[in-house]
Amino acid sequence: MKIIITGASGMVGKGVLLECLDHEQVDQVLAIGRSKLDLEHSKLKQIVHKDFSDYSSIKSELAGYDACYLCMGVSAAGLTEEKYTEITHLYTLTLAKTLVEMNPGMICTYVSGQGTDSTEQGRAMWARVKGRTENDLLALGFKRAYMFRPGAIIPLRGIKPSSKLYRFLITNLKWLIYLVKFLAPNSVVNTSQIGSAMINATLKGYDARVLTPKHILILANPEQA
């Protein structure tokens, strides 16, 4: 199985990348980003690409893949709706349209977030934009598409959150996240579980198309479900 990953320099994307590199049924991983990852692996291929609104220059290099794990994202804090839409929706759909064209049988997974607004009509700007992105990906024509909506995420394997706020929370208030996990075990996932769930959704399929933390936990360990 050959997989394309975006956002591999971020917390979720790096966790997904590491799980893919370790998995025996993943033969190759292509990471697309603005800069080269500080990681070398026999399965890993990297493309440094600066313009996420146009993939025509690397289009031929995106053929022959089975799945894409779209993990790239930014916080909406401090951004206008126009700028957040550009980064979240335009960049994602531009790549997705290219991938569908080059790989008609591809399976897509997109990392969204809890609270995403599928109606696209709510008051929260980020939730509307994420909802529009999810809806457009689901309608794009992938063989299957999964929208992952993780809640609280625990980074494992030495991964550090790219967000300064989340890094502070993980460093200083990790106990609170584990308390939430103890009180509501189906509300917290870790980066390894997200990666495993994506791989299992690709290999085995899953009934739901919009996945909550509970779905992610089930997919990460299907034999325990």
N, C-alpha and C positions, 0 to 999 in steps of 0.2 A: 504494500500500500504506500502511495506517495502523497504527501500532505504539504499544503502551503499554509504558512502561519504569518499573520501580521501582528504587530505589537509585542514581539518577542523580547523587547527590552523592558517591558513593563512587568508588574507583579504577576498578573494573571497569565500573560503571554509567555513569560519565562517558565512559569510552572507547567504550562501546557507543553512547551517545547521540550523540557526535560523528560516528561512522561513519554512523549513521542520517541525521543532518542533511545529511551530504555526499552520500548515495547518491541517484542520480537516480530510482530506483524507489520511494523512500520519500516519500510526499506529506505525511504529518503524523505527529508524534510527541507523545504525551501522557505527560508525566512526572508521576508521583504521588509526593508526599513530604510530610514534616512541615513543611518550610520551602521558600520560593521559591529556585530556582536563580539564581545570578548570571550569567545568560545570556539573551540575547534572540536570536530567530531566527524568520524568517517561517514555518517549518514547526513550530515548537515551541509547544505549549500546555501549561500547567501547572495542576495542581490541588493546593492545599495541603490536606492531610487529616491530622488528628491521631490518629484512632482506627483503627488497623489491624486491630482485631478486629470492625469493623462498617463496611460500605461502603454501607449502605442510603441514606444521605443523598446520595450521589453516583452511585447505581446507574444512573440514566438517562443520565449523561454517559459511561458506559463501553461503550455500544453502538456498533456500526459499525466495529469494529477487526478487523484481520486477524491480528495476532500480539501476544503479550506476551512481554517479555524481563524476567524476574524476577531482578534483580541485587542485591536488598537482602539484607544479611546482617551478622552480627556475630561477633566472636571468642567462643569459649566460655570463654575465660580469666576466672576469677573469678565465673562464673555458675553457679547451681544447674541441675540438669537440668530442673527445672520451668520456670525462667525462660528457659533457652535453648530449650526446646521451645515455649514461648509465642511467642517472637520468630521462631524459625526455621520451625516447623511451623504453628502456629495462624495467624499473620499471613499466611503464604504461601497456605495452603489457603483461608482465608476470602476472600481476593481472587480466587484461582483459581476457586473455585466460583461466585462472582459473574460472572466473565468468561465462563465456559462457558455460564452461563445466558443472558447477554446476547449472546454471540457463538458460536453452536453450531459454526461452522466455523473457529474460531480455532486458531492454532498457538502452542504454548507452549514457551519455552526457560527453563530454570532453571539458575542458576549454583550448583553444588554445590562439590565439591573432591575432589582425589585422596585416596584413603583412605576415602571414604564407604563405609559398610557396608550393602550391599543386603539382607543377612540380618536386619538390625536386632538382632543377637544378640551383637555383639562387645563388647570391654571398653571401648573408647573411647566416651565419652558422646556427643561431638559427631558421631562417625561414625554411631552408631545413629540419632540424631535426623535427620541429613541423609539417611540411607538411608530412613527412614520417610517423609520429605518427598518424596523422589524417587519412591518406590513409589506413594504416594497420588496424586501428580500424574500419573504414567503411567496410573493406573487411572481418572482422573477423567472422561474423555470428550472430551478435546481431539481435534481432527482429527488432529494429530500433536503429540508432546511430545518434547523433547530435554533430556537432563540433561548439562550441561557440567561436566566435572571438570578444570579447568585445574590445572597444578602451579605451578611458579614463574612469576610474571607480571612482565613488564617494562612499566612505565607509559610511554607516549609522549605527545606533543603537550602537554607541560607539565603533565601530570596528576601530582598528588602523592598517595601512599597516605594514607588516613585513619588507618590503624593506625600508632601511634608506633613500634612495633617494626619494622614493615615499612618505614616511612619511613627509619628509621636504617639498615636493611640496604641499601636502595636508594641512600641517600646515601653510605654509607661502604664498602659491600661489593659494589657493582654489578659489579665485576670478577669476583667469585666466581660470580655468576649467569651472566655471559657465558662464564666458563670451563665451567660446567655445560652451557650451551647448545652450546659447541664440542665437548665430550666426548660429550654426549648430545643431539643437535639436536632430537629429537622430544619432549623433556621440558620445554621452556620456550616460552612464548607471550608475545605482547605484547597490550596492550589493544586496539590497532587490529585485530589478527588475530581476537580474540574477537568484536568487533563485526561484522567482515566475515563470519565463519563463521556467526553467528546469522542475518544477512540472507540468506546463500546457502542455509542450511538451510530458511529460510522460503520462498524463491523456488523452489528446485530440489529440495528434499527430501534425505534422506540415509538410508542403510540402518540405521545404528546408532541406538539411542535413548539409550544412555549413551556419552558422547563423552570420550575421553582427549585429552591434548594433541596426540597424533599425528593424531587425527581432526579436531581443531580447525584444525591447520595445513593439512590437506588441504582442508577446507572453505573456509578463508580464501583459498586460491589453487588452486581446482579445476583450472585449466588447466595447472598444473604437476604435478598428481598423476599 
